[in-house]
Amino acid sequence: MATVRSLKIKTATCKRILKELRSYEKEVEKEAAKTADMKEKGADPYDLKQQENVLAESRMMIPDCHKRLEASLSDLKGILAELKEQNLQGAEIDEGDSTVVEVEAFFRVADE
């Protein structure tokens, strides 16, 4: 049975994972620029290899976060549907709805 408390938890989880995913995307951009700069300047091959490893690790985290966000969004939608069937209303429902819209917008932009 869905409760307002579980809705708050699922909403916060979606927000946290979305923030984490955006953070990893920014990190990949920063590390890619750093790697390109190192290649351009002819950095030591060992240092360059280490930097490429850092970049690869950051890139590997994005699909993982994406999957977790999809699962979390699905859970949030399910709880929202249950609570709406019970005709519950309130700030928590509105916040859950806005989080769903925000995450879906993120996925649409990411797919483009």
Gaussian input, Z-matrix of N, CA and C with variables (Angstrom, degrees):
# hf/3-21g

backbone

0 1
 N
 C     1     B1
 C     2     B2     1     A1
 N     3     B3     2     A2     1     D1
 C     4     B4     3     A3     2     D2
 C     5     B5     4     A4     3     D3
 N     6     B6     5     A5     4     D4
 C     7     B7     6     A6     5     D5
 C     8     B8     7     A7     6     D6
 N     9     B9     8     A8     7     D7
 C    10    B10     9     A9     8     D8
 C    11    B11    10    A10     9     D9
 N    12    B12    11    A11    10    D10
 C    13    B13    12    A12    11    D11
 C    14    B14    13    A13    12    D12
 N    15    B15    14    A14    13    D13
 C    16    B16    15    A15    14    D14
 C    17    B17    16    A16    15    D15
 N    18    B18    17    A17    16    D16
 C    19    B19    18    A18    17    D17
 C    20    B20    19    A19    18    D18
 N    21    B21    20    A20    19    D19
 C    22    B22    21    A21    20    D20
 C    23    B23    22    A22    21    D21
 N    24    B24    23    A23    22    D22
 C    25    B25    24    A24    23    D23
 C    26    B26    25    A25    24    D24
 N    27    B27    26    A26    25    D25
 C    28    B28    27    A27    26    D26
 C    29    B29    28    A28    27    D27
 N    30    B30    29    A29    28    D28
 C    31    B31    30    A30    29    D29
 C    32    B32    31    A31    30    D30
 N    33    B33    32    A32    31    D31
 C    34    B34    33    A33    32    D32
 C    35    B35    34    A34    33    D33
 N    36    B36    35    A35    34    D34
 C    37    B37    36    A36    35    D35
 C    38    B38    37    A37    36    D36
 N    39    B39    38    A38    37    D37
 C    40    B40    39    A39    38    D38
 C    41    B41    40    A40    39    D39
 N    42    B42    41    A41    40    D40
 C    43    B43    42    A42    41    D41
 C    44    B44    43    A43    42    D42
 N    45    B45    44    A44    43    D43
 C    46    B46    45    A45    44    D44
 C    47    B47    46    A46    45    D45
 N    48    B48    47    A47    46    D46
 C    49    B49    48    A48    47    D47
 C    50    B50    49    A49    48    D48
 N    51    B51    50    A50    49    D49
 C    52    B52    51    A51    50    D50
 C    53    B53    52    A52    51    D51
 N    54    B54    53    A53    52    D52
 C    55    B55    54    A54    53    D53
 C    56    B56    55    A55    54    D54
 N    57    B57    56    A56    55    D55
 C    58    B58    57    A57    56    D56
 C    59    B59    58    A58    57    D57
 N    60    B60    59    A59    58    D58
 C    61    B61    60    A60    59    D59
 C    62    B62    61    A61    60    D60
 N    63    B63    62    A62    61    D61
 C    64    B64    63    A63    62    D62
 C    65    B65    64    A64    63    D63
 N    66    B66    65    A65    64    D64
 C    67    B67    66    A66    65    D65
 C    68    B68    67    A67    66    D66
 N    69    B69    68    A68    67    D67
 C    70    B70    69    A69    68    D68
 C    71    B71    70    A70    69    D69
 N    72    B72    71    A71    70    D70
 C    73    B73    72    A72    71    D71
 C    74    B74    73    A73    72    D72
 N    75    B75    74    A74    73    D73
 C    76    B76    75    A75    74    D74
 C    77    B77    76    A76    75    D75
 N    78    B78    77    A77    76    D76
 C    79    B79    78    A78    77    D77
 C    80    B80    79    A79    78    D78
 N    81    B81    80    A80    79    D79
 C    82    B82    81    A81    80    D80
 C    83    B83    82    A82    81    D81
 N    84    B84    83    A83    82    D82
 C    85    B85    84    A84    83    D83
 C    86    B86    85    A85    84    D84
 N    87    B87    86    A86    85    D85
 C    88    B88    87    A87    86    D86
 C    89    B89    88    A88    87    D87
 N    90    B90    89    A89    88    D88
 C    91    B91    90    A90    89    D89
 C    92    B92    91    A91    90    D90
 N    93    B93    92    A92    91    D91
 C    94    B94    93    A93    92    D92
 C    95    B95    94    A94    93    D93
 N    96    B96    95    A95    94    D94
 C    97    B97    96    A96    95    D95
 C    98    B98    97    A97    96    D96
 N    99    B99    98    A98    97    D97
 C   100   B100    99    A99    98    D98
 C   101   B101   100   A100    99    D99
 N   102   B102   101   A101   100   D100
 C   103   B103   102   A102   101   D101
 C   104   B104   103   A103   102   D102
 N   105   B105   104   A104   103   D103
 C   106   B106   105   A105   104   D104
 C   107   B107   106   A106   105   D105
 N   108   B108   107   A107   106   D106
 C   109   B109   108   A108   107   D107
 C   110   B110   109   A109   108   D108
 N   111   B111   110   A110   109   D109
 C   112   B112   111   A111   110   D110
 C   113   B113   112   A112   111   D111
 N   114   B114   113   A113   112   D112
 C   115   B115   114   A114   113   D113
 C   116   B116   115   A115   114   D114
 N   117   B117   116   A116   115   D115
 C   118   B118   117   A117   116   D116
 C   119   B119   118   A118   117   D117
 N   120   B120   119   A119   118   D118
 C   121   B121   120   A120   119   D119
 C   122   B122   121   A121   120   D120
 N   123   B123   122   A122   121   D121
 C   124   B124   123   A123   122   D122
 C   125   B125   124   A124   123   D123
 N   126   B126   125   A125   124   D124
 C   127   B127   126   A126   125   D125
 C   128   B128   127   A127   126   D126
 N   129   B129   128   A128   127   D127
 C   130   B130   129   A129   128   D128
 C   131   B131   130   A130   129   D129
 N   132   B132   131   A131   130   D130
 C   133   B133   132   A132   131   D131
 C   134   B134   133   A133   132   D132
 N   135   B135   134   A134   133   D133
 C   136   B136   135   A135   134   D134
 C   137   B137   136   A136   135   D135
 N   138   B138   137   A137   136   D136
 C   139   B139   138   A138   137   D137
 C   140   B140   139   A139   138   D138
 N   141   B141   140   A140   139   D139
 C   142   B142   141   A141   140   D140
 C   143   B143   142   A142   141   D141
 N   144   B144   143   A143   142   D142
 C   145   B145   144   A144   143   D143
 C   146   B146   145   A145   144   D144
 N   147   B147   146   A146   145   D145
 C   148   B148   147   A147   146   D146
 C   149   B149   148   A148   147   D147
 N   150   B150   149   A149   148   D148
 C   151   B151   150   A150   149   D149
 C   152   B152   151   A151   150   D150
 N   153   B153   152   A152   151   D151
 C   154   B154   153   A153   152   D152
 C   155   B155   154   A154   153   D153
 N   156   B156   155   A155   154   D154
 C   157   B157   156   A156   155   D155
 C   158   B158   157   A157   156   D156
 N   159   B159   158   A158   157   D157
 C   160   B160   159   A159   158   D158
 C   161   B161   160   A160   159   D159
 N   162   B162   161   A161   160   D160
 C   163   B163   162   A162   161   D161
 C   164   B164   163   A163   162   D162
 N   165   B165   164   A164   163   D163
 C   166   B166   165   A165   164   D164
 C   167   B167   166   A166   165   D165
 N   168   B168   167   A167   166   D166
 C   169   B169   168   A168   167   D167
 C   170   B170   169   A169   168   D168
 N   171   B171   170   A170   169   D169
 C   172   B172   171   A171   170   D170
 C   173   B173   172   A172   171   D171
 N   174   B174   173   A173   172   D172
 C   175   B175   174   A174   173   D173
 C   176   B176   175   A175   174   D174
 N   177   B177   176   A176   175   D175
 C   178   B178   177   A177   176   D176
 C   179   B179   178   A178   177   D177
 N   180   B180   179   A179   178   D178
 C   181   B181   180   A180   179   D179
 C   182   B182   181   A181   180   D180
 N   183   B183   182   A182   181   D181
 C   184   B184   183   A183   182   D182
 C   185   B185   184   A184   183   D183
 N   186   B186   185   A185   184   D184
 C   187   B187   186   A186   185   D185
 C   188   B188   187   A187   186   D186
 N   189   B189   188   A188   187   D187
 C   190   B190   189   A189   188   D188
 C   191   B191   190   A190   189   D189
 N   192   B192   191   A191   190   D190
 C   193   B193   192   A192   191   D191
 C   194   B194   193   A193   192   D192
 N   195   B195   194   A194   193   D193
 C   196   B196   195   A195   194   D194
 C   197   B197   196   A196   195   D195
 N   198   B198   197   A197   196   D196
 C   199   B199   198   A198   197   D197
 C   200   B200   199   A199   198   D198
 N   201   B201   200   A200   199   D199
 C   202   B202   201   A201   200   D200
 C   203   B203   202   A202   201   D201
 N   204   B204   203   A203   202   D202
 C   205   B205   204   A204   203   D203
 C   206   B206   205   A205   204   D204
 N   207   B207   206   A206   205   D205
 C   208   B208   207   A207   206   D206
 C   209   B209   208   A208   207   D207
 N   210   B210   209   A209   208   D208
 C   211   B211   210   A210   209   D209
 C   212   B212   211   A211   210   D210
 N   213   B213   212   A212   211   D211
 C   214   B214   213   A213   212   D212
 C   215   B215   214   A214   213   D213
 N   216   B216   215   A215   214   D214
 C   217   B217   216   A216   215   D215
 C   218   B218   217   A217   216   D216
 N   219   B219   218   A218   217   D217
 C   220   B220   219   A219   218   D218
 C   221   B221   220   A220   219   D219
 N   222   B222   221   A221   220   D220
 C   223   B223   222   A222   221   D221
 C   224   B224   223   A223   222   D222
 N   225   B225   224   A224   223   D223
 C   226   B226   225   A225   224   D224
 C   227   B227   226   A226   225   D225
 N   228   B228   227   A227   226   D226
 C   229   B229   228   A228   227   D227
 C   230   B230   229   A229   228   D228
 N   231   B231   230   A230   229   D229
 C   232   B232   231   A231   230   D230
 C   233   B233   232   A232   231   D231
 N   234   B234   233   A233   232   D232
 C   235   B235   234   A234   233   D233
 C   236   B236   235   A235   234   D234
 N   237   B237   236   A236   235   D235
 C   238   B238   237   A237   236   D236
 C   239   B239   238   A238   237   D237
 N   240   B240   239   A239   238   D238
 C   241   B241   240   A240   239   D239
 C   242   B242   241   A241   240   D240
 N   243   B243   242   A242   241   D241
 C   244   B244   243   A243   242   D242
 C   245   B245   244   A244   243   D243
 N   246   B246   245   A245   244   D244
 C   247   B247   246   A246   245   D245
 C   248   B248   247   A247   246   D246
 N   249   B249   248   A248   247   D247
 C   250   B250   249   A249   248   D248
 C   251   B251   250   A250   249   D249
 N   252   B252   251   A251   250   D250
 C   253   B253   252   A252   251   D251
 C   254   B254   253   A253   252   D252
 N   255   B255   254   A254   253   D253
 C   256   B256   255   A255   254   D254
 C   257   B257   256   A256   255   D255
 N   258   B258   257   A257   256   D256
 C   259   B259   258   A258   257   D257
 C   260   B260   259   A259   258   D258
 N   261   B261   260   A260   259   D259
 C   262   B262   261   A261   260   D260
 C   263   B263   262   A262   261   D261
 N   264   B264   263   A263   262   D262
 C   265   B265   264   A264   263   D263
 C   266   B266   265   A265   264   D264
 N   267   B267   266   A266   265   D265
 C   268   B268   267   A267   266   D266
 C   269   B269   268   A268   267   D267
 N   270   B270   269   A269   268   D268
 C   271   B271   270   A270   269   D269
 C   272   B272   271   A271   270   D270
 N   273   B273   272   A272   271   D271
 C   274   B274   273   A273   272   D272
 C   275   B275   274   A274   273   D273
 N   276   B276   275   A275   274   D274
 C   277   B277   276   A276   275   D275
 C   278   B278   277   A277   276   D276
 N   279   B279   278   A278   277   D277
 C   280   B280   279   A279   278   D278
 C   281   B281   280   A280   279   D279
 N   282   B282   281   A281   280   D280
 C   283   B283   282   A282   281   D281
 C   284   B284   283   A283   282   D282
 N   285   B285   284   A284   283   D283
 C   286   B286   285   A285   284   D284
 C   287   B287   286   A286   285   D285
 N   288   B288   287   A287   286   D286
 C   289   B289   288   A288   287   D287
 C   290   B290   289   A289   288   D288
 N   291   B291   290   A290   289   D289
 C   292   B292   291   A291   290   D290
 C   293   B293   292   A292   291   D291
 N   294   B294   293   A293   292   D292
 C   295   B295   294   A294   293   D293
 C   296   B296   295   A295   294   D294
 N   297   B297   296   A296   295   D295
 C   298   B298   297   A297   296   D296
 C   299   B299   298   A298   297   D297
 N   300   B300   299   A299   298   D298
 C   301   B301   300   A300   299   D299
 C   302   B302   301   A301   300   D300
 N   303   B303   302   A302   301   D301
 C   304   B304   303   A303   302   D302
 C   305   B305   304   A304   303   D303
 N   306   B306   305   A305   304   D304
 C   307   B307   306   A306   305   D305
 C   308   B308   307   A307   306   D306
 N   309   B309   308   A308   307   D307
 C   310   B310   309   A309   308   D308
 C   311   B311   310   A310   309   D309
 N   312   B312   311   A311   310   D310
 C   313   B313   312   A312   311   D311
 C   314   B314   313   A313   312   D312
 N   315   B315   314   A314   313   D313
 C   316   B316   315   A315   314   D314
 C   317   B317   316   A316   315   D315
 N   318   B318   317   A317   316   D316
 C   319   B319   318   A318   317   D317
 C   320   B320   319   A319   318   D318
 N   321   B321   320   A320   319   D319
 C   322   B322   321   A321   320   D320
 C   323   B323   322   A322   321   D321
 N   324   B324   323   A323   322   D322
 C   325   B325   324   A324   323   D323
 C   326   B326   325   A325   324   D324
 N   327   B327   326   A326   325   D325
 C   328   B328   327   A327   326   D326
 C   329   B329   328   A328   327   D327
 N   330   B330   329   A329   328   D328
 C   331   B331   330   A330   329   D329
 C   332   B332   331   A331   330   D330
 N   333   B333   332   A332   331   D331
 C   334   B334   333   A333   332   D332
 C   335   B335   334   A334   333   D333

   B1=1.4504
   B2=1.5200
   B3=1.3127
   B4=1.4571
   B5=1.5226
   B6=1.3130
   B7=1.4631
   B8=1.5208
   B9=1.3181
   B10=1.4636
   B11=1.5259
   B12=1.3141
   B13=1.4702
   B14=1.5289
   B15=1.3265
   B16=1.4702
   B17=1.5279
   B18=1.3215
   B19=1.4646
   B20=1.5263
   B21=1.3231
   B22=1.4677
   B23=1.5231
   B24=1.3246
   B25=1.4656
   B26=1.5232
   B27=1.3317
   B28=1.4711
   B29=1.5289
   B30=1.3271
   B31=1.4618
   B32=1.5227
   B33=1.3217
   B34=1.4665
   B35=1.5294
   B36=1.3178
   B37=1.4614
   B38=1.5269
   B39=1.3199
   B40=1.4714
   B41=1.5235
   B42=1.3079
   B43=1.4676
   B44=1.5266
   B45=1.3313
   B46=1.4645
   B47=1.5206
   B48=1.3302
   B49=1.4584
   B50=1.5316
   B51=1.3279
   B52=1.4678
   B53=1.5276
   B54=1.3188
   B55=1.4630
   B56=1.5338
   B57=1.3290
   B58=1.4550
   B59=1.5311
   B60=1.3196
   B61=1.4626
   B62=1.5281
   B63=1.3138
   B64=1.4742
   B65=1.5230
   B66=1.3129
   B67=1.4605
   B68=1.5257
   B69=1.3344
   B70=1.4690
   B71=1.5211
   B72=1.3261
   B73=1.4591
   B74=1.5286
   B75=1.3299
   B76=1.4692
   B77=1.5257
   B78=1.3275
   B79=1.4623
   B80=1.5251
   B81=1.3267
   B82=1.4685
   B83=1.5277
   B84=1.3261
   B85=1.4658
   B86=1.5215
   B87=1.3298
   B88=1.4630
   B89=1.5253
   B90=1.3295
   B91=1.4671
   B92=1.5277
   B93=1.3313
   B94=1.4677
   B95=1.5253
   B96=1.3285
   B97=1.4605
   B98=1.5321
   B99=1.3139
   B100=1.4674
   B101=1.5309
   B102=1.3310
   B103=1.4625
   B104=1.5263
   B105=1.3265
   B106=1.4688
   B107=1.5281
   B108=1.3231
   B109=1.4648
   B110=1.5299
   B111=1.3306
   B112=1.4652
   B113=1.5215
   B114=1.3495
   B115=1.4603
   B116=1.5206
   B117=1.3262
   B118=1.4590
   B119=1.5228
   B120=1.3315
   B121=1.4614
   B122=1.5187
   B123=1.3348
   B124=1.4579
   B125=1.5212
   B126=1.3094
   B127=1.4600
   B128=1.5235
   B129=1.3071
   B130=1.4577
   B131=1.5330
   B132=1.3227
   B133=1.4728
   B134=1.5366
   B135=1.3302
   B136=1.4663
   B137=1.5263
   B138=1.3395
   B139=1.4690
   B140=1.5217
   B141=1.3124
   B142=1.4653
   B143=1.5350
   B144=1.3204
   B145=1.4649
   B146=1.5271
   B147=1.3186
   B148=1.4651
   B149=1.5309
   B150=1.3209
   B151=1.4611
   B152=1.5198
   B153=1.3197
   B154=1.4651
   B155=1.5303
   B156=1.3297
   B157=1.4657
   B158=1.5250
   B159=1.3274
   B160=1.4682
   B161=1.5304
   B162=1.3101
   B163=1.4655
   B164=1.5285
   B165=1.3156
   B166=1.4648
   B167=1.5309
   B168=1.3281
   B169=1.4644
   B170=1.5246
   B171=1.3142
   B172=1.4648
   B173=1.5216
   B174=1.3068
   B175=1.4738
   B176=1.5283
   B177=1.3362
   B178=1.4595
   B179=1.5217
   B180=1.3202
   B181=1.4568
   B182=1.5307
   B183=1.3154
   B184=1.4621
   B185=1.5330
   B186=1.3392
   B187=1.4705
   B188=1.5294
   B189=1.3341
   B190=1.4624
   B191=1.5279
   B192=1.3117
   B193=1.4670
   B194=1.5298
   B195=1.3113
   B196=1.4597
   B197=1.5286
   B198=1.3304
   B199=1.4704
   B200=1.5269
   B201=1.3341
   B202=1.4597
   B203=1.5207
   B204=1.3334
   B205=1.4601
   B206=1.5288
   B207=1.3271
   B208=1.4654
   B209=1.5254
   B210=1.3317
   B211=1.4684
   B212=1.5262
   B213=1.3053
   B214=1.4655
   B215=1.5273
   B216=1.3189
   B217=1.4629
   B218=1.5262
   B219=1.3064
   B220=1.4638
   B221=1.5290
   B222=1.3319
   B223=1.4657
   B224=1.5247
   B225=1.3217
   B226=1.4677
   B227=1.5299
   B228=1.3217
   B229=1.4700
   B230=1.5302
   B231=1.3290
   B232=1.4542
   B233=1.5207
   B234=1.3152
   B235=1.4730
   B236=1.5172
   B237=1.3235
   B238=1.4692
   B239=1.5238
   B240=1.3323
   B241=1.4633
   B242=1.5326
   B243=1.3276
   B244=1.4716
   B245=1.5246
   B246=1.3189
   B247=1.4630
   B248=1.5233
   B249=1.3207
   B250=1.4646
   B251=1.5198
   B252=1.3410
   B253=1.4655
   B254=1.5295
   B255=1.3291
   B256=1.4612
   B257=1.5315
   B258=1.3423
   B259=1.4641
   B260=1.5216
   B261=1.3201
   B262=1.4592
   B263=1.5202
   B264=1.3092
   B265=1.4579
   B266=1.5146
   B267=1.3177
   B268=1.4509
   B269=1.5099
   B270=1.3091
   B271=1.4607
   B272=1.5277
   B273=1.3289
   B274=1.4603
   B275=1.5295
   B276=1.3321
   B277=1.4679
   B278=1.5301
   B279=1.3251
   B280=1.4649
   B281=1.5283
   B282=1.3284
   B283=1.4576
   B284=1.5289
   B285=1.3229
   B286=1.4636
   B287=1.5136
   B288=1.3398
   B289=1.4638
   B290=1.5298
   B291=1.3189
   B292=1.4671
   B293=1.5326
   B294=1.3376
   B295=1.4599
   B296=1.5300
   B297=1.3256
   B298=1.4725
   B299=1.5266
   B300=1.3154
   B301=1.4687
   B302=1.5290
   B303=1.3368
   B304=1.4688
   B305=1.5311
   B306=1.3226
   B307=1.4657
   B308=1.5295
   B309=1.3235
   B310=1.4627
   B311=1.5255
   B312=1.3301
   B313=1.4667
   B314=1.5250
   B315=1.3144
   B316=1.4634
   B317=1.5285
   B318=1.3382
   B319=1.4599
   B320=1.5260
   B321=1.3338
   B322=1.4738
   B323=1.5236
   B324=1.3284
   B325=1.4707
   B326=1.5303
   B327=1.3220
   B328=1.4684
   B329=1.5319
   B330=1.3244
   B331=1.4589
   B332=1.5316
   B333=1.3100
   B334=1.4721
   B335=1.4992
   A1=109.69
   A2=115.69
   A3=121.32
   A4=110.12
   A5=114.45
   A6=120.28
   A7=108.91
   A8=115.24
   A9=119.86
   A10=109.35
   A11=116.30
   A12=120.22
   A13=110.39
   A14=117.07
   A15=119.64
   A16=110.62
   A17=116.97
   A18=120.59
   A19=110.30
   A20=117.05
   A21=120.76
   A22=110.65
   A23=116.33
   A24=120.71
   A25=110.69
   A26=117.17
   A27=120.81
   A28=111.38
   A29=116.75
   A30=120.76
   A31=110.15
   A32=116.68
   A33=120.97
   A34=110.88
   A35=116.89
   A36=120.90
   A37=110.86
   A38=116.74
   A39=120.53
   A40=110.76
   A41=116.30
   A42=120.26
   A43=111.29
   A44=116.19
   A45=120.46
   A46=111.18
   A47=117.37
   A48=120.41
   A49=110.59
   A50=117.13
   A51=120.29
   A52=110.32
   A53=116.43
   A54=120.78
   A55=110.20
   A56=116.50
   A57=121.55
   A58=110.93
   A59=116.77
   A60=121.60
   A61=110.65
   A62=116.53
   A63=119.81
   A64=110.86
   A65=116.68
   A66=121.35
   A67=110.94
   A68=116.84
   A69=119.94
   A70=111.32
   A71=117.81
   A72=119.78
   A73=111.19
   A74=116.46
   A75=119.91
   A76=110.73
   A77=115.69
   A78=120.30
   A79=110.92
   A80=117.32
   A81=120.87
   A82=109.78
   A83=116.79
   A84=119.84
   A85=110.56
   A86=116.29
   A87=121.25
   A88=110.83
   A89=116.89
   A90=120.71
   A91=111.41
   A92=117.82
   A93=120.65
   A94=110.36
   A95=116.33
   A96=120.02
   A97=110.53
   A98=115.97
   A99=120.24
   A100=110.36
   A101=117.00
   A102=121.25
   A103=110.55
   A104=116.25
   A105=120.42
   A106=110.70
   A107=116.22
   A108=120.87
   A109=110.30
   A110=116.39
   A111=120.08
   A112=110.77
   A113=117.26
   A114=120.89
   A115=110.41
   A116=114.77
   A117=120.93
   A118=111.49
   A119=116.64
   A120=121.49
   A121=112.74
   A122=116.77
   A123=120.13
   A124=112.56
   A125=116.91
   A126=122.13
   A127=111.07
   A128=115.41
   A129=122.92
   A130=109.26
   A131=118.65
   A132=121.11
   A133=113.61
   A134=117.34
   A135=120.00
   A136=110.64
   A137=116.33
   A138=120.35
   A139=110.86
   A140=115.69
   A141=120.07
   A142=110.27
   A143=117.26
   A144=121.28
   A145=110.26
   A146=117.40
   A147=121.20
   A148=110.54
   A149=116.82
   A150=120.99
   A151=110.93
   A152=116.97
   A153=120.51
   A154=110.98
   A155=116.96
   A156=120.75
   A157=111.17
   A158=116.36
   A159=120.98
   A160=109.66
   A161=116.01
   A162=121.14
   A163=110.75
   A164=117.37
   A165=120.93
   A166=111.23
   A167=117.05
   A168=120.28
   A169=111.00
   A170=116.40
   A171=120.18
   A172=110.66
   A173=116.54
   A174=120.29
   A175=111.34
   A176=117.69
   A177=120.63
   A178=112.07
   A179=117.87
   A180=120.90
   A181=112.32
   A182=117.88
   A183=120.90
   A184=112.14
   A185=120.44
   A186=118.50
   A187=113.13
   A188=116.68
   A189=120.62
   A190=110.88
   A191=116.54
   A192=120.55
   A193=110.47
   A194=116.54
   A195=121.42
   A196=110.14
   A197=116.57
   A198=120.98
   A199=111.13
   A200=116.51
   A201=119.67
   A202=111.28
   A203=116.36
   A204=120.33
   A205=110.66
   A206=117.65
   A207=120.63
   A208=111.26
   A209=116.78
   A210=120.87
   A211=110.78
   A212=116.19
   A213=120.92
   A214=110.87
   A215=116.48
   A216=120.87
   A217=110.50
   A218=116.61
   A219=121.06
   A220=110.74
   A221=116.72
   A222=121.03
   A223=111.16
   A224=115.63
   A225=120.60
   A226=110.57
   A227=116.84
   A228=120.34
   A229=110.81
   A230=116.51
   A231=120.64
   A232=112.36
   A233=116.19
   A234=120.13
   A235=110.88
   A236=116.55
   A237=119.62
   A238=110.71
   A239=116.60
   A240=120.17
   A241=111.04
   A242=116.80
   A243=120.30
   A244=111.44
   A245=115.87
   A246=119.08
   A247=111.63
   A248=117.05
   A249=119.89
   A250=111.09
   A251=117.11
   A252=120.11
   A253=111.19
   A254=115.69
   A255=121.16
   A256=111.71
   A257=115.52
   A258=123.21
   A259=113.09
   A260=116.40
   A261=120.15
   A262=108.99
   A263=114.75
   A264=120.90
   A265=107.95
   A266=115.65
   A267=119.32
   A268=111.44
   A269=113.93
   A270=120.83
   A271=111.10
   A272=116.96
   A273=120.34
   A274=111.23
   A275=116.45
   A276=120.71
   A277=109.49
   A278=116.47
   A279=120.88
   A280=111.20
   A281=116.23
   A282=120.02
   A283=110.54
   A284=116.72
   A285=120.68
   A286=111.50
   A287=115.92
   A288=120.12
   A289=111.52
   A290=116.62
   A291=119.55
   A292=110.83
   A293=117.10
   A294=120.26
   A295=110.57
   A296=116.74
   A297=120.80
   A298=109.91
   A299=116.80
   A300=121.07
   A301=110.48
   A302=116.57
   A303=120.91
   A304=111.37
   A305=117.15
   A306=121.09
   A307=110.59
   A308=117.33
   A309=119.83
   A310=110.94
   A311=117.17
   A312=120.53
   A313=109.99
   A314=116.63
   A315=121.05
   A316=110.02
   A317=117.09
   A318=120.53
   A319=111.84
   A320=117.22
   A321=120.28
   A322=110.34
   A323=116.67
   A324=120.72
   A325=110.16
   A326=116.48
   A327=120.45
   A328=111.59
   A329=117.14
   A330=120.64
   A331=113.56
   A332=116.77
   A333=120.26
   A334=112.54
   D1=132.61
   D2=-178.67
   D3=-79.53
   D4=139.55
   D5=176.62
   D6=-126.50
   D7=165.26
   D8=178.16
   D9=-63.82
   D10=-35.42
   D11=178.94
   D12=-62.27
   D13=-45.83
   D14=179.63
   D15=-65.90
   D16=-32.63
   D17=175.97
   D18=-63.58
   D19=-44.58
   D20=178.37
   D21=-60.01
   D22=-42.28
   D23=-179.43
   D24=-64.52
   D25=-46.94
   D26=-179.22
   D27=-65.15
   D28=-37.18
   D29=178.13
   D30=-64.64
   D31=-46.28
   D32=179.65
   D33=-64.09
   D34=-37.22
   D35=178.44
   D36=-62.77
   D37=-45.75
   D38=178.12
   D39=-59.95
   D40=-45.39
   D41=-179.27
   D42=-62.54
   D43=-42.76
   D44=-178.83
   D45=-65.00
   D46=-45.05
   D47=-178.81
   D48=-66.91
   D49=-37.98
   D50=177.46
   D51=-62.91
   D52=-42.84
   D53=178.37
   D54=-63.30
   D55=-41.72
   D56=178.86
   D57=-63.32
   D58=-42.71
   D59=179.93
   D60=-63.37
   D61=-44.82
   D62=177.50
   D63=-61.90
   D64=-38.41
   D65=178.70
   D66=-62.72
   D67=-44.39
   D68=178.10
   D69=-64.15
   D70=-37.64
   D71=178.63
   D72=-63.94
   D73=-41.16
   D74=177.15
   D75=-65.32
   D76=-39.79
   D77=179.30
   D78=-62.83
   D79=-40.85
   D80=179.03
   D81=-62.78
   D82=-42.87
   D83=178.48
   D84=-60.49
   D85=-45.88
   D86=-178.19
   D87=-64.45
   D88=-45.38
   D89=-178.55
   D90=-69.03
   D91=-34.87
   D92=177.32
   D93=-65.04
   D94=-41.13
   D95=177.81
   D96=-64.86
   D97=-40.43
   D98=179.48
   D99=-65.34
   D100=-41.06
   D101=179.20
   D102=-64.10
   D103=-44.94
   D104=178.86
   D105=-61.63
   D106=-40.44
   D107=179.40
   D108=-64.35
   D109=-41.18
   D110=179.40
   D111=-64.40
   D112=-40.52
   D113=178.80
   D114=-64.41
   D115=-41.76
   D116=-178.58
   D117=-62.88
   D118=-37.93
   D119=-177.47
   D120=-86.57
   D121=-1.59
   D122=178.65
   D123=69.03
   D124=48.15
   D125=-178.22
   D126=-65.96
   D127=163.10
   D128=177.14
   D129=-54.48
   D130=133.22
   D131=-177.81
   D132=-56.05
   D133=-37.21
   D134=178.96
   D135=-64.64
   D136=-46.30
   D137=178.96
   D138=-62.44
   D139=-40.17
   D140=179.92
   D141=-65.04
   D142=-40.84
   D143=178.63
   D144=-63.48
   D145=-41.00
   D146=178.15
   D147=-63.63
   D148=-41.48
   D149=179.01
   D150=-65.33
   D151=-38.83
   D152=177.22
   D153=-64.90
   D154=-34.95
   D155=176.29
   D156=-65.36
   D157=-41.09
   D158=177.78
   D159=-61.63
   D160=-44.38
   D161=179.09
   D162=-63.13
   D163=-42.79
   D164=-179.76
   D165=-63.90
   D166=-40.15
   D167=178.29
   D168=-63.39
   D169=-41.86
   D170=178.74
   D171=-63.76
   D172=-41.76
   D173=179.74
   D174=-65.11
   D175=-33.88
   D176=-179.33
   D177=-67.90
   D178=-24.62
   D179=-177.32
   D180=-76.09
   D181=-24.80
   D182=-176.09
   D183=-64.26
   D184=-49.35
   D185=178.50
   D186=-61.99
   D187=-36.01
   D188=177.65
   D189=-62.35
   D190=-47.85
   D191=178.66
   D192=-63.07
   D193=-38.18
   D194=-179.75
   D195=-60.86
   D196=-45.90
   D197=179.33
   D198=-63.93
   D199=-43.08
   D200=179.60
   D201=-64.64
   D202=-36.89
   D203=178.77
   D204=-67.38
   D205=-40.92
   D206=177.15
   D207=-61.01
   D208=-43.75
   D209=179.26
   D210=-65.32
   D211=-41.88
   D212=-179.65
   D213=-66.21
   D214=-39.30
   D215=177.88
   D216=-63.91
   D217=-41.50
   D218=177.93
   D219=-61.05
   D220=-44.37
   D221=177.81
   D222=-61.56
   D223=-43.96
   D224=-178.89
   D225=-62.91
   D226=-43.06
   D227=178.85
   D228=-62.19
   D229=-40.35
   D230=179.23
   D231=-62.42
   D232=-45.38
   D233=179.21
   D234=-66.04
   D235=-41.72
   D236=178.10
   D237=-59.72
   D238=-43.71
   D239=179.89
   D240=-61.45
   D241=-43.18
   D242=179.12
   D243=-62.55
   D244=-44.85
   D245=-178.10
   D246=-68.20
   D247=-34.57
   D248=177.68
   D249=-69.79
   D250=-32.62
   D251=175.35
   D252=-64.26
   D253=-30.52
   D254=177.89
   D255=-82.50
   D256=4.13
   D257=-179.32
   D258=59.28
   D259=33.32
   D260=175.35
   D261=-83.40
   D262=145.04
   D263=177.60
   D264=-138.54
   D265=163.47
   D266=177.59
   D267=150.17
   D268=-179.21
   D269=-177.46
   D270=-63.87
   D271=-35.40
   D272=-179.10
   D273=-64.96
   D274=-40.04
   D275=178.08
   D276=-64.89
   D277=-44.78
   D278=179.25
   D279=-61.98
   D280=-41.41
   D281=179.59
   D282=-66.10
   D283=-39.90
   D284=176.64
   D285=-61.94
   D286=-44.06
   D287=177.98
   D288=-61.47
   D289=-43.87
   D290=-178.88
   D291=-66.85
   D292=-33.72
   D293=177.12
   D294=-67.09
   D295=-40.79
   D296=176.54
   D297=-59.64
   D298=-45.98
   D299=179.69
   D300=-61.75
   D301=-43.03
   D302=-179.09
   D303=-63.56
   D304=-44.90
   D305=-178.84
   D306=-67.86
   D307=-42.02
   D308=178.48
   D309=-64.05
   D310=-37.35
   D311=176.85
   D312=-64.33
   D313=-39.18
   D314=177.87
   D315=-61.31
   D316=-44.90
   D317=179.30
   D318=-63.71
   D319=-38.97
   D320=178.89
   D321=-62.89
   D322=-43.61
   D323=179.85
   D324=-66.91
   D325=-39.34
   D326=-179.30
   D327=-66.95
   D328=-30.67
   D329=-179.44
   D330=-78.12
   D331=-16.89
   D332=-177.75
   D333=-75.12

